[in-house]
């Protein structure tokens, strides 16, 4: 059994209030959970108007499936023009494997 977790750091340039930001984040969380059957939560920047970080988690059959699931999550978020992915970190490992490392990727197009 493998797990795949990712962190998507987001810029929400049109947000003028925390209520607007929560609307965008809530829609993203619901869409990710519904379409990709993953666990998702806002994990950082809750008090900032135009920033957020979403954590996503999958249980998968292998490393390739984990990488594919995380990339699908990134693509799903990138389809919403209200949020820009500015950083994307991923980690895929077998349960109990402590030797694997995080992979960081900057999104130059939107940052």
C-alpha positions, 0 to 999 in steps of 0.5 A: 500500500502506498500513500501520495500527499501533496501541498498546493500553494495558491495565490488568489489574486481576485480575493478582496475578503476572507469570505471571497477566499473561503468561497474559492477554497471551498469550491476547490476542496469540494471539486477535488474530493468529488472528482478525485476521491481524495482527502483535502484540507486548507493547511496554511495561510488561513488568515491571508486574503490572497494566499492559501495552501491545500493539502491533498492525500490519496491511498494508491496501489503504487508510486506511478499511481500516486504521481498520476493522482497528484498531477491530476489534483494539480491540473484540477486546481489549475482549471479554476482561473480564480486560483494560481498554483505558485508552488507544488510539493509531492511525496509518494511512499510505501506505508512505513517507508521513511527514506523517501523525500519530498519533491518541490516544483515551482510554477513559473507561469503563474508566480 
